[in-house]
Structures are given as structure tokens and as C-alpha cells.
């Protein structure tokens, strides 16, 4: 006689597939990149420094777990997040790591908190201040990520070009910079440069994916 079904174990078994898909730093980085917008395998390989074949294998594991979706266009395959729940999952993983793993807490304290002693700006506060024209919102991600979605009214100056394009920012208005997410260093570097040049600058608490997850408006170029 067959054993009766155990729906709880079936669910847990399926959830374990997601856990297995997240058990790679490369795959976590791929999810962060795909949270910015759709990209091809070749583009993702170039951004992560992995080979195209290796990147494709990682993407297949994420797809098998239901975290991403793909489409073929000619000879290229493009991937995107299956849903913003993946952004929430990454956020929860990061928070758990900071609480339970001493090395994560130490790294965050050393390389993130120590680089910026000012409180980051919460998303809804930034939205209200931007609507009133009190701040300049600065997106320091690459142009293709900005085009895929950005905070309404944001100015896009990639961090590597910021020093040469400082004249494009109003001198008497606070600048709030953002990038890909909580562990992205581009906004930290941007704020440090702006302050060095005498501008008042702070960071958005998270990045564009978390902004979108909160249900806040997103503009597209």
C-alpha cells in the first residue's frame, strides 16, 4: 500500500531547489544584474567575468528553480527575473547573513558602514523630496540599466564618468545617489567624490530593484 501524500514535504522539497540554486556567489550576482533589466548570456558573462559556457550553466540552474525566465532572439538568449519576489528573496538572504554570519556582518561594517557615516535616505522620503524639487536624484548605473528603469526625474551619470560631468549637477541642491542594490559600491564611490568636490550628497538606502519592489513609480527611457 502506497504511503499517503505529504504535501508539506513536497513543498519543502520544492523550496530546497530554490535554496540549491542560490548556493553560488556567481548565481547571486547574476540575479542582482538581472534585477536591473533583461540581459543576454554574453552580456552577463562579460559583467561577471565568467565564461559564456559557465554563465549559461548557472542561468539554467536559476531557470530550473523558477527564479528567472529566458527568451531566444536570433542567435542570442536573453534572461530576466521571473518576478520581483526574487529581489525580496535576495534582500532576505542579505539580512539573514548580516545577523547569522559574522564574516558578513564584519564585511558590511568595514566596507559599507565605515565608508559612509551619514544615514542613507529612505525611498519614500526621497520620492517626496524629489517631487518638491529639493534634491537631485543621481543614478550612477550604466546607461542600459537606466533605460530599463529608473527613479522618475533621475539624472544618469555612470560613476566612472561622474568627475568629468560634475557641471551637470546643480551646486546648491543635495544629491542623492543610488545604484544596483544594498551591496553595490557605485553609490558609495559617487557620494565620496561629490562630498570631496564640496557638494552635499547622500545615498538612497537601497537600489532601483528594492524601489520597484516597494511599489514606487519607475520611469523608463
C-alpha positions, 0 to 999 in steps of 0.5 A: 500500500502506497504511503499517503501524500505529504504535501508539506514535504513536497513543498519543502522539497520544492523550496530546497531547489530554490535554496540549491540554486542560490548556493553560488556567489556567481548565481547571486550576482547574476540575479542582482544584474538581472534585477536591473533589466533583461540581459543576454548570456554574453552580456552577463558573462562579460559583467561577471567575468565568467565564461559564456559556457559557465554563465549559461550553466548557472542561468539554467540552474536559476531557470530550473528553480523558477527564479528567472525566465529566458527568451531566444532572439536570433542567435542570442538568449536573453534572461530576466527575473521571473518576478520581483519576489526574487529581489525580496528573496535576495534582500532576505538572504542579505539580512539573514547573513548580516545577523547569522554570519559574522564574516558578513556582518564584519564585511558590511561594517568595514566596507559599507558602514565605515565608508559612509557615516551619514544615514542613507535616505529612505525611498519614500522620503526621497520620492517626496523630496524629489517631487518638491524639487529639493534634491537631485536624484543621481543614478550612477548605473550604466546607461542600459540599466537606466533605460530599463528603469529608473527613479522618475526625474533621475539624472544618469551619470555612470560613476566612472564618468561622474568627475568629468560631468560634475557641471551637470549637477546643480551646486546648491541642491543635495544629491542623492545617489543610488545604484544596483542594490544594498551591496553595490559600491557605485553609490558609495564611490559617487557620494565620496567624490561629490562630498570631496568636490564640496557638494552635499550628497547622500545615498538612497538606502537601497537600489532601483530593484528594492524601489520597484519592489516597494511599489514606487513609480519607475520611469523608463527611457 
